């Protein structure tokens, strides 16, 4: 039996959905994109073009829900299946778009560089419990206009896993799409075997900007999967009650779903988000707050009721260092997310309110992901009945260390973490240097980087990726790209 957790009753789920639909039809949404306004108007919505406002209809919402796929898969750069976003399958991907990195040598934050991103991508090849990569941090040594495409480029050049990404500009989409076409070979192959998921963020409350609206249209045209990242802030830019925030999240997400599905029915989507409670004491948006995690798990239940695959930013920490707070917030979030069956869990590696990335935390979080994945398999009998023969052997031998039953099921039943997690007794721990968690995690980072093997893309594809990225850099006045090794 798969263990699970729920926060909403079926009756409450339906009330939330009904309220969200009512908001869309009675209050409407502000949309700053003429093409989207026209699209919605053509399908029966009432549109005030001058005020960039649109009132949805129940028919538009129903049509969008009917055409949206209930699941999809992601494939790596070699075309092999990597992520199954269906049912209650839970997959992990790192947190995204950090503006800082925690430097392991100085233990201080700084702006990331290309070399940091390359190390991250190489490290991701060995994160066996994290199924996809994200464009995790923003290198500061390139022009800001190419930062989105450059992150995707580095990910594809140094790691074969699919990528959760996105763009802050309309212009960057074309090159990011062309990179994917260079790998897949054609638009059909890209649609058949998606390589990326693009994040698209409405602005709370109930607003879509020109850029994010256009992102939805562009992704839909190429059937590139998109995740809607609604971010209501409870008590600030959303009602203070968790139910009120979930209603707002539902309305904002359904509005994005309609744009995608009316543009190109069948476009793969993730019912996602990054909401947070607002801590009025510090004027912060804590991702490690229990209220934030409860909202995430609850809107996941809404998505599943609507028969859509789900995503959440959960399993990350607001701590500034790799400390006890980082561990408790990340592990609690990851555990709840897996118990809730969130399909794509975004968070490993992230600190400081989604603003700082840590390679060492990524290694630790990989172990947390492994533990929660074992938990999700639950407890099932494995030749345990009848039990008497096994206990007769135990009484005779006084141990079962080398029993056939033990050797058959040891690795399947018991999760053994890597060297980042200390399970030695005190005397052995002292003999081996009395290492701290940060020291063990850093040692593991260095070991993985030392063992790194290049991606297996063919030379022609690699050359095309380089050509595309160099041309984009030159377009914004750069003589060349930083050295990436």
C-alpha positions in Angstrom: 0.0 0.0 0.0 1.3 3.4 -0.9 1.2 5.7 2.1 -0.6 9.0 1.5 -1.8 12.3 3.1 -4.7 14.5 2.4 -5.7 18.0 3.6 -9.0 18.6 1.9 -12.3 16.7 1.9 -14.0 15.9 -1.5 -16.7 18.4 -0.6 -14.2 21.2 0.2 -12.3 20.5 -3.1 -15.5 21.0 -5.1 -16.4 24.2 -3.2 -12.9 25.6 -3.9 -13.2 24.8 -7.6 -16.7 26.3 -7.9 -15.5 29.5 -6.2 -12.5 29.7 -8.5 -14.7 29.3 -11.6 -17.0 32.0 -10.3 -14.1 34.4 -9.8 -13.0 33.8 -13.4 -16.5 34.4 -14.8 -17.7 37.2 -12.5 -14.5 39.1 -11.6 -12.4 38.1 -14.6 -8.6 38.3 -15.2 -6.3 41.1 -16.3 -4.3 40.0 -19.4 -1.7 42.2 -21.1 -1.5 40.4 -24.4 -3.7 41.3 -27.3 -3.4 37.9 -29.0 -4.6 36.1 -25.9 -7.5 38.6 -25.4 -8.5 38.0 -29.0 -8.2 34.2 -28.6 -10.4 34.2 -25.5 -12.9 36.5 -27.2 -13.1 34.2 -30.2 -14.2 31.4 -27.8 -17.0 33.4 -26.2 -15.3 35.3 -23.4 -16.3 38.9 -22.7 -13.3 41.1 -23.3 -12.6 44.8 -22.5 -9.6 45.4 -24.8 -9.0 48.9 -23.4 -8.6 47.7 -19.9 -6.9 44.4 -20.8 -9.6 42.5 -18.9 -11.4 39.3 -19.8 -14.3 37.4 -18.2 -14.2 33.7 -18.7 -17.2 31.4 -19.3 -17.9 28.0 -17.9 -17.8 26.6 -21.4 -14.2 27.8 -21.9 -13.1 26.3 -18.6 -14.9 23.0 -19.3 -13.4 22.8 -22.8 -9.9 23.5 -21.5 -10.1 20.8 -18.8 -11.4 18.3 -21.3 -8.5 18.8 -23.8 -5.7 18.9 -21.2 -3.8 15.6 -21.0 -4.0 13.7 -17.7 -0.3 12.8 -17.8 2.8 13.0 -19.9 6.5 11.9 -19.9 9.8 13.6 -20.2 12.7 12.2 -22.2 16.4 12.8 -21.9 18.7 14.3 -24.6 19.2 10.7 -26.0 15.5 10.2 -26.3 15.2 7.8 -23.4 12.2 8.0 -21.0 13.3 9.8 -17.8 10.2 11.1 -16.0 6.7 9.7 -15.7 4.2 12.4 -14.7 1.2 10.3 -14.0 -1.0 9.1 -11.2 0.8 9.5 -7.8 4.3 9.1 -9.2 6.6 11.6 -7.5 9.7 12.9 -9.3 12.2 15.5 -8.0 13.9 18.4 -9.8 16.2 21.1 -8.3 15.0 24.5 -7.3 15.3 27.1 -10.1 16.6 30.5 -11.0 18.7 31.3 -7.9 20.5 34.7 -8.1 23.2 33.5 -5.5 25.2 30.5 -4.7 26.6 29.4 -1.3 30.3 29.1 -1.8 31.6 26.0 0.0 35.1 27.4 0.5 34.2 30.7 2.1 30.7 29.7 3.4 29.4 33.0 2.0 26.9 33.7 -0.7 28.0 35.3 -4.0 26.8 35.7 -7.6 27.1 32.5 -9.6 29.5 32.2 -12.6 29.5 29.9 -15.6 31.9 27.6 -13.8 29.4 27.1 -10.9 26.6 26.2 -13.4 28.8 23.7 -15.2 29.7 22.1 -11.8 26.0 21.9 -11.0 25.1 20.3 -14.4 27.9 17.7 -14.0 26.8 17.0 -10.4 23.2 16.4 -11.6 24.4 13.4 -13.7 25.0 11.5 -10.5 21.9 12.6 -8.5 20.2 9.3 -8.9 17.1 10.2 -7.0 16.5 13.5 -8.9 15.0 12.7 -12.2 15.3 16.0 -14.1 17.5 19.1 -13.9 16.4 22.7 -13.7 18.0 25.9 -14.9 19.0 26.3 -11.3 21.0 29.5 -11.1 21.7 32.6 -13.1 25.3 33.0 -14.2 26.4 36.6 -13.8 29.2 36.6 -16.3 27.0 36.8 -19.4 24.6 39.5 -20.7 21.3 39.4 -18.9 19.4 39.1 -22.2 20.9 35.7 -22.8 20.8 34.4 -19.2 17.7 32.2 -19.9 19.0 30.5 -23.1 22.5 30.3 -21.7 21.3 28.3 -18.7 19.5 25.8 -20.9 22.5 25.6 -23.2 24.8 24.7 -20.3 22.3 22.1 -19.0 22.1 20.4 -22.4 25.9 20.5 -22.9 26.8 18.9 -19.6 23.9 16.7 -18.5 21.6 14.4 -20.3 18.5 14.7 -18.0 15.4 16.7 -19.1 15.2 20.3 -18.0 12.7 22.4 -16.1 13.3 25.9 -17.4 11.6 29.0 -18.6 12.2 32.5 -19.9 11.8 36.0 -18.5 11.6 37.5 -22.1 9.6 36.8 -25.2 12.7 37.0 -27.4 14.5 34.1 -25.6 11.9 31.5 -26.5 13.0 31.0 -30.1 16.6 30.1 -29.4 15.5 27.9 -26.5 13.1 26.1 -28.8 15.8 25.8 -31.5 18.2 24.2 -29.1 15.6 21.5 -28.4 15.0 21.0 -32.1 18.7 20.6 -32.6 18.6 17.7 -30.2 15.4 16.1 -31.3 15.7 16.8 -35.0 12.1 17.8 -35.8 9.0 19.5 -34.3 7.2 16.1 -34.3 9.9 14.3 -32.4 10.1 17.2 -29.9 6.3 16.9 -29.4 6.5 13.1 -29.1 9.4 13.1 -26.7 9.3 16.4 -24.6 12.8 17.5 -23.4 11.8 20.4 -21.2 9.0 21.9 -19.1 8.6 25.7 -19.2 7.5 27.6 -16.1 4.9 30.3 -16.7 4.0 32.6 -13.8 0.8 34.6 -13.4 1.0 37.8 -11.3 -1.1 37.7 -8.2 -3.9 38.6 -7.9 -5.5 37.4 -11.2 -3.2 38.9 -13.8 -1.1 37.7 -16.7 1.7 39.9 -18.1 2.5 40.2 -21.8 5.7 38.0 -21.4 4.1 35.1 -19.5 1.0 35.1 -21.7 3.2 34.9 -24.8 5.2 32.1 -23.2 2.0 30.1 -22.9 1.2 30.7 -26.6 4.7 29.9 -27.8 4.9 26.7 -25.8 1.4 25.6 -26.9 2.4 26.1 -30.6 5.3 23.6 -30.2 3.5 21.4 -27.7 6.3 22.1 -25.2 5.0 21.2 -21.7 4.3 24.1 -19.4 3.8 24.4 -15.6 1.7 27.1 -14.2 3.4 28.8 -11.2 0.7 30.7 -9.4 2.2 32.5 -6.3 -0.5 33.8 -4.0 1.0 35.1 -0.7 -1.4 34.4 2.2 -2.2 37.6 4.1 -0.5 39.9 1.6 -1.4 39.3 -2.1 -4.0 36.6 -1.2 -6.5 36.0 1.6 -4.8 35.1 4.9 -6.8 31.8 5.2 -5.3 28.8 3.5 -8.6 28.0 1.8 -8.8 31.6 0.4 -5.3 31.3 -1.0 -6.1 28.0 -2.6 -9.2 29.5 -4.2 -7.0 32.2 -5.7 -4.4 29.7 -6.8 -7.1 27.6 -8.5 -8.5 30.6 -10.4 -5.1 31.8 -11.6 -4.1 28.3 -12.7 -7.3 27.6 -14.5 -6.9 30.8 -16.4 -3.5 29.7 -17.6 -4.8 26.3 -18.5 -7.5 28.0 -20.7 -4.9 30.0 -22.6 -2.8 26.9 -23.4 -5.6 24.6 -24.3 -7.5 27.1 -26.5 -4.3 28.0 -28.3 -3.4 24.3 -29.0 -5.7 21.6 -27.4 -3.7 18.8 -25.9 -0.7 20.8 -24.9 0.9 19.0 -21.9 0.6 20.9 -18.6 1.5 20.7 -15.0 -0.9 22.0 -12.4 1.8 23.8 -10.4 2.7 26.7 -8.2 4.9 28.4 -5.7 2.5 29.9 -3.2 3.7 30.9 0.3 2.3 32.3 3.5 3.5 35.8 4.3 5.4 36.2 7.5 4.4 39.7 8.5 7.0 39.8 11.2 9.9 39.8 8.8 8.1 40.6 5.5 9.3 37.4 4.0 7.7 34.5 2.0 8.9 31.3 3.8 8.9 28.2 1.6 9.8 26.1 4.6 6.7 27.2 6.6 4.2 24.5 7.4 1.4 26.6 6.0 3.2 27.0 2.7 3.6 23.2 2.5 -0.1 22.6 3.4 -1.2 24.9 0.5 1.1 23.0 -1.9 -0.3 19.6 -0.9 -3.9 20.9 -1.0 -3.7 22.5 -4.4 -2.2 19.2 -5.6 -5.4 17.6 -4.5 -7.3 20.1 -6.6 -5.2 19.3 -9.6 -5.7 15.6 -9.2 -9.5 16.1 -8.9 -9.3 18.0 -12.2 -7.4 15.0 -13.7 -4.2 16.9 -14.3 -0.5 16.1 -13.4 0.9 18.3 -10.6 4.0 20.3 -9.6 5.0 22.3 -6.5 8.0 24.2 -5.1 8.4 22.3 -1.9 11.2 20.5 -0.2 13.4 23.5 0.0 14.7 25.7 2.8 14.7 29.3 4.0 17.9 28.7 6.0 21.0 30.6 4.9 23.5 27.8 5.5 23.5 24.0 5.3 22.3 23.6 8.9 19.7 21.9 11.0 17.0 24.3 9.7 17.8 23.5 6.1 17.5 19.8 6.8 14.2 19.9 8.8 12.5 22.2 6.3 13.7 20.3 3.2 12.9 16.9 4.6 9.5 17.8 5.9 8.5 19.3 2.6 9.8 16.4 0.5 8.1 13.9 2.8 4.7 15.7 2.6 5.1 16.1 -1.2 5.7 12.4 -1.8 2.9 11.4 0.6 0.6 13.8 -1.3 1.7 12.3 -4.7 2.9 15.6 -6.2 4.2 14.5 -9.6 7.1 17.0 -10.0 8.6 18.2 -6.8 10.9 21.3 -7.3 13.2 22.3 -4.5 16.5 20.3 -4.0 19.6 22.4 -3.6 17.7 25.6 -2.7 18.1 27.9 0.3 17.1 31.4 1.4 13.6 31.9 0.0 14.4 30.4 -3.4 17.3 32.8 -4.0 20.4 30.8 -3.2 21.7 27.5 -4.5 24.1 25.1 -2.8 25.8 22.2 -4.5 26.4 20.6 -1.1 22.7 20.9 -0.2 21.9 19.3 -3.6 23.9 16.3 -2.6 22.2 16.1 0.8 18.7 16.6 -0.7 19.4 13.7 -3.2 19.6 11.5 -0.1 16.3 13.0 1.2 14.7 12.2 -2.1 16.0 8.7 -1.9 14.5 8.2 1.5 11.1 9.6 0.5 11.1 7.4 -2.6 11.6 4.4 -0.5 8.8 5.5 1.8 6.5 5.8 -1.1 6.9 2.1 -1.9 5.3 1.4 1.5 5.4 -1.9 3.3 4.6 -5.2 1.6 5.2 -8.8 2.5 8.1 -10.5 0.8 8.1 -14.3 1.5 7.2 -13.4 5.1 4.3 -15.9 5.4 4.5 -18.4 6.8 7.1 -16.9 9.1 8.0 -20.0 11.1 10.8 -21.3 8.8 12.6 -17.9 8.9 12.4 -17.7 12.7 13.6 -21.3 13.0 16.7 -20.3 11.0 17.1 -17.3 13.2 17.0 -19.3 16.4 19.4 -21.9 15.0 22.0 -19.5 13.6 21.4 -16.6 16.1 21.5 -14.1 13.1 20.2 -13.8 9.6 23.0 -11.8 8.1 23.8 -14.3 5.3 20.4 -15.9 5.1 19.0 -16.4 1.6 16.0 -14.3 2.5 18.3 -11.5 3.7 20.4 -11.5 0.6 17.4 -11.6 -1.7 15.6 -8.6 -0.2 18.3 -6.5 1.7 18.8 -3.8 -1.0 15.1 -3.7 -1.9 13.8 -3.3 1.6 16.5 -1.1 3.3 17.6 2.2 1.9 21.3 2.7 2.3 22.3 6.4 1.9 25.6 7.6 0.5 28.6 9.0 2.5 26.9 12.4 3.1 24.7 10.8 5.7 26.7 9.6 8.8 25.6 6.3 10.2 28.9 5.2 11.8 29.3 4.7 15.6 31.0 7.5 17.4 34.4 5.9 17.6 34.5 5.2 13.9 33.3 8.7 13.1 36.1 10.1 15.3 38.7 7.8 13.6 37.6 9.0 10.2 38.1 12.7 11.1 34.9 13.7 13.0 33.6 15.3 9.8 30.6 17.6 9.7 27.7 17.3 7.3 29.0 20.2 5.2 32.4 18.6 5.0 31.0 15.2 3.9 28.7 16.9 1.4 31.6 18.9 -0.1 33.7 15.8 -0.3 31.0 14.0 -2.2 30.6 17.0 -4.6 34.3 16.8 -5.4 34.2 13.0 -5.8 31.3 13.2 -8.3 33.0 16.0 -10.3 36.2 14.0 -10.5 34.3 11.0 -11.8 32.2 13.0 -14.4 31.8 11.6 -17.9 30.8 13.8 -20.8 27.3 13.7 -22.3 26.8 11.4 -25.2 25.3 13.8 -27.7 26.9 13.5 -31.2 29.4 16.0 -32.3 27.1 17.5 -34.9 24.4 18.3 -32.3 27.0 19.7 -29.9 28.4 21.9 -32.6 24.9 23.2 -33.5 24.2 24.1 -29.8 27.4 26.0 -29.6 26.7 27.8 -32.9 23.2 28.8 -31.7 24.5 30.1 -28.3 27.4 32.0 -29.7 25.2 33.7 -32.3 22.8 34.8 -29.5 25.7 36.1 -27.4 27.0 38.1 -30.4 23.5 39.6 -30.9 23.8 41.2 -27.5 27.4 42.5 -28.0 29.4 39.7 -26.5 32.6 38.7 -28.3 32.3 35.1 -27.1 31.0 32.9 -24.3 32.8 32.3 -21.0 34.9 29.2 -20.9 32.7 26.3 -19.8 34.6 23.1 -18.7 
